[in-house]
Amino acid sequence: DLLNALTPVLKEAIIADPYIHFDETYHTVLGGQKGSRKAYFWSALSNQNSLIQFIYENGSRSKSVFTNYLPNEYKGAVQTDGYSSYKVLEGWDYPKAIRLGCVQHCKRKFIEIEGDSEAKEIINLYNRFYSIRKKKPKEKWVNESLKVYKELEAKLREIERNPESIGNNILSKAVAYCLNELESIYNIITSTSYDLDNNKIERPMRYISISRRNSLFCGSNAGAERTAALYSLAISCRLNHINTFSYFKDVIQRLAEAPNMTNDQLRNIL
C-alpha cells in the first residue's frame, strides 16, 4: 500500500519524456471458467531516465489499455512494434505524437523464412541500417539510411507484385507487415535521435517471461496488479544500477514516516 503511492508519480515521470518505448507480453493469471487464463502486462519505458512502468488492466490486450495510459496531448515519439493497437498514434487521436517502428521486428519476419533468396536480400537491407550507424559519422546517418530505405521499399514492392511470391503465404505476410511499417521506419532514420529497434524495452520485458517459468502464475487480478507495481520499481532500479533491496528498504521507511508526501517529494524519492 505504501509503494502504491509511487505509481501515479512514476507515470507522470515517464510521459514527461518526449521519447518513450511501449511493449506488451503475457502471463498466466488464475481465475475464470478454465481456472487460469492468458493475461497481458503492458509496459512503458522512459528513454531519458530509464524508468519503466508495467500496466495491468484485468489482463486486457485491448487498445484502451494503451490509450488510457498515454494522454492524447502527448507530444513526442513512441517506439513500438507493429501491433495494431499502437496504430492509433498515426491517426487524429494523437496529433502531436509520432510512432517509431522496430527494424528488428521487421527483420524477424524474414529470418523465419529459411532458404529464400529474396528474404535474405531483405534481411541484408535491414542490416545495412545498423552498419551505417556503426561505421558512418553521425552527420551521414540520414542521407545514407534514406538510400537504403529506397532500395528496401523498391524490393518489397517488387516481391509484392511478383505472381510467384503471392503463393508463398509466409513471404507475402512478411512483406505486407513491412510495407505497413515503412512510415514508422522512415520516422526513425530521418532523425539521429532514435533507436533502430525497440530492444531497450524488450530486454526488461524478459523479466516477465522469467516469472512465467519460475513463479508460473499470478494468483489473481489483484496479485497481477501488485506484480506490475513491484516489477515497475524493481526493474527501474536494475536499469539505473541501484540495489533493489536497499532502495525498497529506504523508500518504505520514508513513506511510513511521512505518508502525506507531496507529488514533488514522491518524485524525489522515485
MARZALUM-208219 format. One record per residue: x, y, z of N, C-alpha, C in turn. Coordinates in steps of 0.05 Angstrom, whole numbers, plus 5000, padded with zeros to 4 digits. Layout:
BEGIN
XYZXYZXYZ/...
REM end
This chain:
BEGIN
501749765000500050005000501750255000/503950255015505750485015506950534988/507850324975509250344949507250434927/504750374931502750464910502650764907/503550914927503651204925505451294902/507351124895509251194874508251144846/506050984843505050914816504351144799/502651334808501951564791504251744786/506151764805508451944801510351824780/510551554780512151424760511051464732/508451454730507151504704507751794694/507451984712507952264705510852294695/512752164709515552194701516052074673/514751854667515151724641513951884618/511451974621510152114599511152394596/512852484615514152754612516452734592/517352484586519552444568518552464539/519952614522519052644494519752394477/520952184489521551944474521151704493/519051554488518451324504518051074488/518350844500518050584487515650434500/514250274484512050124493512249834484/511249644500511249364492509149224510/508548974503506648824519507448524517/506748374538507248094538505247964557/505147694556503047554572504147414596/502347354614502947194638500447024644/500746814659498446654667497346764693/494746814694493346914718491146714725/491046644750488946454759486246594760/484146434754481446544754480046494727/477546534726476046484701474846204700/473446154679472045894677473945654674/476245704662478145474658480145454681/479945624701481745604723484145794720/484945844696487146034691486846144663/488146364657487846494631490446644624/490746694598492946854589492247144592/493747294608493247574613495647744606/495147994599497248154588498248374607/500948404608502248624620503248814598/502749064600503849264582506149404597/507849534582510049684596510649934580/511450144594512350394583515050464595/516950544578519750604587520550884578/521551034597522551294591525451264580/525951354556528551334544530551514559/529651734570531351934582532551844608/530751734626531751664653531451374660/530851204641530750914645528850834668/526550964669524450874687522450714671/521650484682519750314668517250274685/514950264673512450204687510949984674/510149784689508449574680505549634685/503849594666501049664668499349404665/497449374684495749134683492849234687/491149174667488249244670486648994664/486248834685484748584683485748404661/488348424654489548244635488848314606/487648544601486748614575489048684556/488648604530490548694510489148894491/486949004500485449194485487049464481/486449594459487649854454487150054476/484950024490484250214511486350224534/487750004539489850004559492050204551/492750204526494750394516493750674516/491350724506490250994504489551114532/488850934551488351034578490951134591/493151014583495751084595496951334583/496951344556498251564542496151784536/496552024547494552234541494652324512/492352404502492052494474493852724467/494552884487496153124482499153064483/499852804486502752734488504152834463/506452964468507953084446510752954447/511252784428513852644427513652394409/515652224412515951984396515451744414/513951554403513351304417514251074400/516050914410517150684395515750424403/514750284383513150044388513749834366/512649594370512649404348510149464330/509449284312507349344294504549254303/504149194329501549114339499549334333/497149244324495149434313494249654333/494249594359493349794378495050044378/497650014371499350244370498950424346/497450324326496950484302495350734308/494050734331492450974338494251224339/496851184343498751404344498951544317/498151404296498451504269495951654259/493951664276491351794269491052064283/488552154282487952424293487852434324/487752204336487552194366490052304379/492352274366494952364377496252554356/495252794353496252974332499053064336/500153054361502753164367504852944370/503952694367505852464371506552334344/508952204344509652044321510251764331/509751564314510351294321512951204307/514651084322517150964311516850664311/517550534289517450244287519850114299/520249864292522449704302523649544279/526149604272527449464250527749164256/528249094281528648814288526048654284/523748774290521248634286520748574256/521448774240521048744211522948524201/525448534210527448344201526748054209/525648024233524947754243523047614225/521247764213519247644195520547484173/522847584164524347454142526347244151/527347284176529147084187527746814190/525046824195523446584199523146434172/523746564150523446434124526146324116/526546064118529145944113529545874083/531945924073532645844047531446004024/530446234029529246404009531146634002/532046653977534046853970532947143973/530347183966529247453969529047533998/528347344016528247404045531047484055/533147344045535847414053536647694044/535647764020536248034010534948254027/532548204036531148394053532648414080/533448184091534948184117537448354114/538948314092541348474088540848774086/538648844074537949134073537349244101/535949094117535449194145538049204160/539849014156542449014170544149254162/543749354138545349584129544649834146/542249854156541650084174543450084198/543949844209545749824232548549874225/549349774201552149814192552750114189/550850264178551150554174551650684201/550150604221550450734247553050664262/554150434254556650344267559050464253/558850494226561250564211561350854201/559050974197558951244186558951454208/560051684203559751904222556751984224/555952084247553152134253551852324233/553352514223552252704204551452584177/552352334172551752194147549551984151/548551944175546651734180544151774163/543052014163540452054150540652004120/542552134106542752104077543351814069/545151684083545951414076543551224081/542151274103539851094110537551124091/537151374081535051414061535551264035/538051244028538751084004537950794007/538550684031537850404037534750384038/533550584050530550574052529250554025/530250704006529150703978529550423966/531850303970532350033960530449833973/530149863999528349684014525549704004/524449944001521749973992521349853964/523349913946523149813919523149503918/524749383935524949093936522348973947/521249093968518749003980516449023959/516449243944514349273924514649073901/517149013895517748813874516648543882/517248463907516248203916513248193917/512048423926509148433929507748393902/509048493880507848483854508448223839/510348073849511247823836509147603839/507947503818505947293820506947043835/509546973831510646743845510646773875/511047023884511147073913508447053926/506347103911503647103923502946833934/503946623921503446353930504946273956/507046433962508546383987507246544009/505646414025504046554045505746684066/507846554075509646664096511046914086/512046894061513447124049511447364045/509147304035507147514030506347654056/506047504077505347634103507647804113/510047704110512447864119512648124103/512248114077512348354060510148544068/507748444072505448614080505948764106/507048614125507748734151509748954148/511848914133513949104130513149354113/511449304093510349534078508649704097/507149574114505549724133507149874154/509649794158511449924177513350124164/513250164138515150334125515250614136/512950734141512851004151514151034178/513650834195514750844222517850804222/518850654202521750624199522950884188/521451014169522351264158522651474181/520751474200520851664223523451624239/524451384240526951334255529351434240/529551364214532051414200532351704192/530251864193530452144186531252314210/531952184232532952314256535352154266/537152294280539452144292538952104322/536552164331535952154360534551894369/533751724349532151494356533651234351/532851034367534050764364532750624339/534250454327533250304304531150094312/531250004337529449794346528349854374/526649684383525349714409526649544430/529149464426530449274445530749394473/530749654475531149784501528949704521/526549654511524349574528523949264527/524649144505524348854503526148704522/528548814527530348674546529148664574/528248884586527048864613524448704613/522948694590520548534590521048244593/523548164590524247874593523847784622/523847984641523447904669520647794673/518747884657516047764659516147474648/517747444627518047164615519346984636/521347084650522746924671520746854693/518947044700516946994720515046774711/514346774685512646564675513746284680/516446264677517746004681518145934710/518846144726519646094754517346094774/515646294773513446314792510846214779/510846154753508746024738506246184734/505246334754502746474750502446694771/500546884766499647064787497046954798/496646974824494346834837491646954831/491647214822489047344817489647604802/487547754794487948014782489248204801/488548194827489748364847492748294850/493348044849496147954850497748054826/496448054803497848144778498248444780/496348594792496748884795499048944814/499348784835501548824854504248744840/504148534824506548464808507448694791/505448824777506149054759507449274775/506349334799507349554815510249494825/510649254835513249174846515349154824/514649034802516549004780517249274768/515449464768516049724758518349854773/518249834799520349954816522849784816/522549524817524949344819526549364793/525249354770526649354745527749634738/526349844748527450114745530050144761/530050014784532550014800534849874784/534149644772536249504757537249664733/535349794719536149954696537950184704/537650284729539250504738541550424756/542050164757544350054772544150124802/541750094813541150144841540549884855/541549834879541049594894538049594901/536549394891533649394895532849364924/534149184939533449144967533849404983/536149534978536749774993534749994986/534050014961532050214952529350174966/528349924964525749864976525749925006/527849835019528049875048527950175055/529450335041529650615046526950755040/525750695017523350835008520950755026/520750505033518550425050518750565077/521150585088521550725113520651025111/521451155089520851435085517751475082/516551295067513651315062512051265088/513051085105511751025130511951265149/514151395149514651625167513151875157/512751905131511452145120509352055099/507051955108505051845089503752055072/503952305078502552515063504552685046/506352555034508352695017506952824993/508053054985507153184961508153034936/507053094913508052974888510953024883/511853264889514753334886516453164904/515553124929517152954947517252664938/514952574928514852294918516652264894/516652474876518352464852521352454860/522052594882524852594891525652314900/523952174915524751914924524451704902/522951764881522851584858525551584843/
REM end
